[in-house]
Amino acid sequence: MNRMYLPTGDRKELITNSLTRKIAESVMYLNTAREVWSDINERFGQSNGSKYIQIHREISSTSQGSSDITTYFTRMRALWDELNSAYVGPTCSCGALLKFIEDQHLFQFLSGLNESYSTAKSSIMLMSPLPSISKAYSLLQHDQSQKENQAPNLGFSGDSASFSATSSNSNPQS
């Protein structure tokens, strides 16, 4: 694999050019890119508990409302990504925590959906194992497409219309 190596000064410049002016000024006297990176990481790379709580509250209060399912899902996904960047909890390498978080996202997403999705939500919740959030979203999109493609109800069923047609044709007019 080819790697591009930059001289130390260029690496430092690359980092400082991506910072706001005030932050760049605060690290301009550090000697190496490593020192700049360490300083920035120490100041801004720490998890923020209060930010985590604020994002969690926003997730809890977010619902679909008048949004379509795509807009609602995209909003929730952005909040989950933001929450993940502020995560302050334990870590594990076994995969159990990741599955737990994925299931929490699914529950949060489903709980904010409008009542028109109650049947689809119930079906998803009965699946074992629970589907991924992406799979659930796909199923709900399919449900929404089916609802949009249904013919409008004109106040009578197809059976009563065919019965009426049969009744009028069976009695010959005099």
C-alpha positions in Angstrom: 0.0 0.0 0.0 1.4 3.4 -0.9 1.2 6.0 1.8 1.8 9.7 1.3 4.2 11.1 3.8 4.2 14.8 4.4 7.1 16.7 6.0 6.3 17.6 9.6 5.8 21.3 8.9 3.3 20.5 6.1 1.3 18.1 8.4 1.1 20.9 11.1 -0.1 23.3 8.4 -2.6 20.9 7.1 -4.1 20.6 10.6 -4.0 24.3 11.5 -5.6 25.3 8.1 -8.7 23.2 8.9 -9.2 25.0 12.3 -11.1 28.2 13.0 -8.8 31.2 13.2 -9.0 31.5 17.0 -8.2 27.8 17.6 -5.4 28.0 15.1 -3.9 31.0 16.9 -4.0 29.1 20.1 -1.9 26.2 18.7 0.4 28.1 16.4 3.4 28.1 18.7 3.3 24.3 19.2 6.3 22.7 17.3 4.9 19.6 15.7 1.7 18.2 14.1 1.6 15.7 16.9 1.6 18.4 19.6 -1.1 20.3 17.7 -3.2 17.2 17.4 -2.7 16.2 21.0 -3.7 19.7 22.2 -6.8 19.8 20.1 -7.8 16.3 21.0 -7.4 17.0 24.7 -9.5 20.2 24.5 -12.3 19.0 22.1 -12.1 15.3 21.8 -13.5 14.4 25.2 -17.0 13.1 25.5 -19.4 15.6 26.8 -21.9 14.3 29.3 -24.2 17.3 29.2 -24.2 17.3 25.4 -25.1 13.6 25.5 -28.0 14.2 27.8 -29.3 17.1 25.6 -29.1 15.0 22.4 -30.8 12.1 24.2 -33.7 14.4 25.3 -34.0 15.6 21.7 -34.2 12.0 20.4 -36.9 11.2 23.0 -39.0 14.2 22.0 -38.6 13.8 18.2 -41.6 12.2 16.4 -42.6 11.9 12.7 -45.4 14.5 12.9 -46.1 15.9 9.4 -42.8 14.6 8.0 -42.7 11.8 5.6 -40.9 8.6 6.8 -37.7 9.4 4.9 -37.3 12.9 6.5 -38.1 11.5 10.0 -35.6 8.6 9.6 -32.9 11.0 8.3 -33.5 13.3 11.3 -33.3 10.4 13.7 -30.1 9.0 12.1 -28.4 12.4 12.4 -29.3 12.6 16.1 -28.0 9.1 16.7 -24.7 10.0 14.9 -24.5 13.1 17.0 -25.2 11.0 20.2 -22.6 8.5 19.2 -20.0 11.3 18.9 -20.8 12.5 22.5 -21.0 8.9 23.9 -19.8 8.7 27.5 -20.7 5.1 28.4 -18.7 1.9 28.6 -17.2 0.2 25.6 -17.0 -3.5 24.8 -15.6 -5.7 22.1 -18.1 -8.6 22.3 -20.8 -6.9 20.2 -23.5 -7.0 22.9 -23.4 -3.2 23.5 -23.6 -2.5 19.8 -26.7 -4.8 19.4 -28.2 -3.1 22.5 -27.7 0.4 21.0 -29.1 -0.8 17.6 -32.2 -2.1 19.4 -32.6 1.1 21.3 -32.5 3.1 18.0 -35.2 0.8 16.6 -37.4 1.3 19.6 -36.9 5.1 19.5 -37.6 5.2 15.8 -40.8 3.1 16.0 -42.1 5.0 19.0 -42.0 8.3 17.2 -43.9 7.0 14.1 -47.4 8.2 13.4 -50.4 5.9 14.3 -50.9 5.1 10.6 -47.9 2.8 10.9 -49.2 0.9 14.0 -49.8 -2.4 12.1 -46.3 -2.3 10.5 -44.8 -1.3 13.9 -46.4 -4.3 15.6 -45.2 -6.7 12.9 -41.6 -5.4 13.2 -41.7 -5.7 17.0 -42.9 -9.3 16.7 -39.9 -10.3 14.6 -37.3 -12.5 16.2 -34.6 -11.5 16.2 -35.4 -7.8 15.8 -34.4 -6.4 12.5 -31.7 -3.8 12.0 -32.9 -0.2 12.0 -32.1 -0.1 8.2 -34.3 -3.2 7.6 -37.1 -1.8 9.6 -36.9 1.5 7.7 -37.0 -0.4 4.4 -40.1 -2.3 5.6 -41.9 0.9 6.7 -41.0 2.6 3.4 -42.6 -0.4 1.6 -45.7 -0.1 3.7 -45.9 3.7 2.9 -45.5 2.9 -0.8 -48.3 0.4 -0.7 -50.6 2.9 1.1 -49.9 5.5 -1.5 -50.5 3.2 -4.4 -53.9 1.9 -3.1 -56.9 2.9 -5.1 -59.1 5.4 -3.3 -62.2 4.0 -1.6 -65.3 5.3 -3.3 -67.7 4.4 -0.5 -68.5 0.9 -1.8 -66.7 -2.4 -2.0 -66.1 -4.3 -5.2 -68.5 -7.0 -4.1 -71.4 -4.7 -3.7 -70.7 -3.1 -7.1 -70.7 -6.5 -8.8 -73.8 -7.5 -6.9 -75.6 -4.4 -8.2 -74.5 -5.1 -11.7 -75.6 -8.7 -11.5 -79.0 -7.7 -9.9 -79.8 -5.2 -12.7 -78.8 -7.6 -15.4 -80.8 -10.5 -14.0 -84.1 -8.6 -14.1 -85.1 -7.9 -17.7 -87.0 -4.7 -18.3 -90.5 -5.0 -19.6 
